[in-house]
Amino acid sequence: LGFSNIPWPMFSIPSGIEDITQERVEEFMCYARRDSMQGVGQGRSIRWEMLRWHPDKFDRNVLDKVMECDREAVRTAAGIVARILTQI
C-alpha cells in the first residue's frame, strides 16, 4: 500500500499530510449518506472510526502493509485523523 491507497476519511484522495485537515475529515464524517452511516447514528459511526484510526490498532493492522517509503507519512497522517476524530 502507498499513501494514496489508504482509505482516508475524506471525499478526495490526499496527496500528502498537509491535505488532511479537520474541515475535510469533518465534512466526510458528517455526511449522512455515507455508507457506514446507514442504519447507525452519527455518534456511533464516529466512535467506530475512532477505533479504526486509533494509533495502536492502525499500526498493528495497517502499517506493516504500507510501503517502507510511505510508512512514516501514513503513520503521521493516521495520527492526525485520530486526533481530528476525537475533536468531532
SULDA-V522496 format. One line per field, one symbol per residue. psi: psi as a letter, one per 30 degrees, with the letter a starting at -180 (. if undefined). burial: I if it has 9 or more other ideal C-beta (glycine too) atoms within 8 Angstrom, else O. Layout:
BEGIN
psi = ???
burial = ???
END
This chain:
BEGIN
psi = kleffkikilflkkfleffjleeeeeeeegjfgkeffjflleeeeeeeeeeegkeeeeeefeeffkkeffeeeeeeeeeeeeeeeff.
burial = IOIOOIOIIIOOOIOOIOIIOOOIIIIIIOIOOIOOIOOOOIOOIIOIIIOOIIIOIIIOOIIOOIOOOIIOIIIIIIIIIIOIIOOI
END
